Amino acid sequence: MTDEKIHSIRKKNNLMLGLVLIAFVVLVFSITIAKLMGGSTLEAYDHVRRPQLEETK
């Protein structure tokens, strides 16, 4: 294989990998935004006792 052919194959592979990484970042970002849209339902772990999470007898 010539250097030009190797260079073009590597460039194509790098572009494909870059697109996959960008797609992954967009997916994670969109899932995060979707979860934050319903912010009132989120409960953080803040070391506070919350009766609504305890079992009732």
Secondary structure, DSSP 8 states (H G I E B T S, - for coil): --HHHHHHHHHHHHHHHHHHHHHHHHHHHHHHHHHHHTGGG-----S---GGGS---
